Amino acid sequence: MASFKTPTFQDRAALAGKAKQKALDQLKARPPVDEALMAEQRRAWEAREQVLADERAARAEARAALKAEKAAIVAAAIAAAAAAAELKAARLKPASAAEMKAARDARFAARKARK
C-alpha cells in the first residue's frame, strides 16, 4: 500500500499551470458570439426595460396625484377649521364701547316708545 506523499511546491505549481491552461482552452473553445442574436437580445432587453420604466412612471404619477388629492383635502379641512375658529372668535368678541352705547340707546328709545 502506497503511503500519502506531500506534494512539493513544483508539483503544486505544475498542477495549477495545467488547470489554468485547461480553463484557457475551454474559454477559447467556446463558439463565437452571434452578433445578430446579441442585437436581438439587446433589443428585447431594451423593450422590457422601456415597459418597466413606463410602468414606474405611471405608478409615480398615480402616487403624486393621490398625494395632491390628500393635500387638497387637508387644505380644505384646515380652511374650514380656520373659518369656524374665525366665526367663533367673532361671536365671542365683545362689542366696542360705541356699539354698546348705540345698543343701550336703542333699548332706551324702545322703552320710551312703549310708554
C-alpha positions in Angstrom: 0.0 0.0 0.0 1.4 3.4 -1.0 1.6 6.0 1.6 0.5 9.6 1.1 3.2 11.8 -0.3 3.0 15.5 0.4 3.3 17.3 -3.0 6.2 19.7 -3.4 5.9 23.3 -4.5 6.9 22.3 -8.0 4.1 19.7 -8.1 1.5 22.2 -6.9 2.8 24.9 -9.4 2.6 22.4 -12.3 -1.0 21.3 -11.3 -2.0 25.0 -11.1 -0.5 25.7 -14.5 -2.3 22.7 -16.0 -5.6 23.9 -14.5 -5.1 27.4 -15.9 -4.2 26.1 -19.3 -7.3 23.8 -19.3 -9.5 26.8 -18.4 -8.0 28.9 -21.1 -8.5 26.1 -23.7 -12.2 25.8 -22.6 -12.6 29.6 -23.0 -11.0 29.5 -26.5 -13.2 26.5 -27.5 -16.5 28.5 -26.9 -18.4 29.2 -30.0 -18.1 32.7 -31.3 -20.8 35.3 -30.4 -23.5 35.7 -33.0 -23.9 39.4 -33.4 -27.4 39.2 -34.8 -28.5 37.1 -31.8 -26.9 39.5 -29.4 -28.5 42.5 -31.1 -31.9 40.8 -30.9 -31.4 40.0 -27.3 -30.4 43.6 -26.6 -33.5 45.0 -28.4 -35.7 42.6 -26.3 -34.0 43.7 -23.1 -34.4 47.4 -24.0 -38.0 46.9 -24.8 -38.6 45.2 -21.4 -36.7 48.0 -19.7 -38.9 50.6 -21.5 -42.1 48.9 -20.4 -40.8 48.7 -16.9 -39.8 52.4 -17.0 -43.3 53.3 -18.3 -44.9 51.3 -15.5 -42.7 53.0 -12.9 -43.6 56.4 -14.3 -47.3 55.6 -14.3 -47.1 54.5 -10.6 -45.2 57.6 -9.7 -47.7 59.8 -11.4 -50.6 58.0 -9.6 -48.8 58.4 -6.3 -48.3 62.1 -7.0 -52.0 62.5 -7.9 -53.1 60.7 -4.8 -50.7 62.9 -2.7 -52.1 66.1 -4.3 -55.6 64.9 -3.6 -54.9 64.2 0.0 -53.1 67.6 0.3 -56.2 69.3 -1.2 -58.5 67.5 1.3 -56.2 68.5 4.2 -56.1 72.2 3.0 -59.9 72.2 2.7 -60.2 70.9 6.3 -57.7 73.5 7.5 -59.6 76.2 5.8 -62.9 75.0 7.2 -61.4 74.9 10.7 -60.0 78.4 10.3 -63.3 79.7 9.1 -65.1 78.1 12.1 -62.5 79.5 14.5 -62.9 83.0 13.0 -66.7 82.8 13.3 -66.4 81.6 16.9 -64.0 84.4 17.7 -66.3 87.0 16.1 -69.2 85.7 18.2 -67.2 85.8 21.4 -65.6 89.2 20.6 -67.0 91.8 22.9 -68.6 94.8 21.2 -66.8 98.1 21.2 -67.8 100.8 23.5 -69.5 102.8 20.8 -71.5 99.7 19.7 -72.5 99.0 23.3 -73.7 102.7 23.7 -75.7 102.5 20.5 -77.4 99.3 21.6 -78.2 100.8 25.0 -79.6 103.9 23.4 -81.7 101.8 21.1 -83.1 99.8 24.0 -83.8 103.0 26.0 -85.6 104.6 23.0 -87.6 101.4 22.6 -88.7 101.5 26.2 -89.6 105.2 25.9 -91.6 104.4 22.8 -93.6 101.7 24.6 -94.7 104.0 27.4 
